[in-house]
């Protein structure tokens, strides 16, 4: 079982530190003549002569090939970016993760939903025939021939606008990923009511301090009190 933060970190590491290219049917293979020829026999309609020619230009330049669902499987199968391994260090169908396509992957997910208001970082995001991973802050990682033709970060348009971006149909928790519970956001006044013995006195005192700190004039160090409500929220919602 991989923790969601480690899963996301690995995906971001691939985006930031490795040369990748979209190759149908590949889970992090080193781009070389053997894999191009093998995949051309297996998937001739996709690996056209023109496609093969483009891929051959990348041989010997440190590129790794992925497709959308195989990016997820490759990471869960232990992909490490090892150029001495034909699969970049991944071991096929390891760690209890089966070989399945994008549509099969979403069917294996838990808590599948079309409501993106409750999505957690590390969940799979899906449309028919394509899958990615939500990494938080309205962004997803996906391997796609669109845009940059590689593993890339895109906006999850269900959560926020951005270019490039994609609107997904569903999201769900991958059963091989352990998801950290996200803190429930509360108003700072609700937090004080929850954690203090005399909330009304605290609320009055902080309101006075904040109002004074926002007043005109040089208040010196007392001006910091205007940030007190934000500080309460950050402390309450920080990981424990």
Buried (B, 14 or more C-beta within 10 A) or exposed (E): EBEBBEBBEBBBEBBEEBEBBBBBBBBBBBBBEEBBEBBBEEEEEBBEEEBBEEBBEBBEEEBBBBBBBBBBBBBBBBBBBBEEBBBBBBEEEEEEBEEBBBBEBBEBBEEBBEEBEEBBBBBBBBBEEBBBBBBBEBBBBBBBBEEBBBBBBBBBBBBEEBEBBBEBEBBBBBEBBBBEEEEEEBEBBEBBBEEEEEBEEBBEEBEEBBEBBEEEEEBEEEBEBBEBBEEBBEEBBEEE
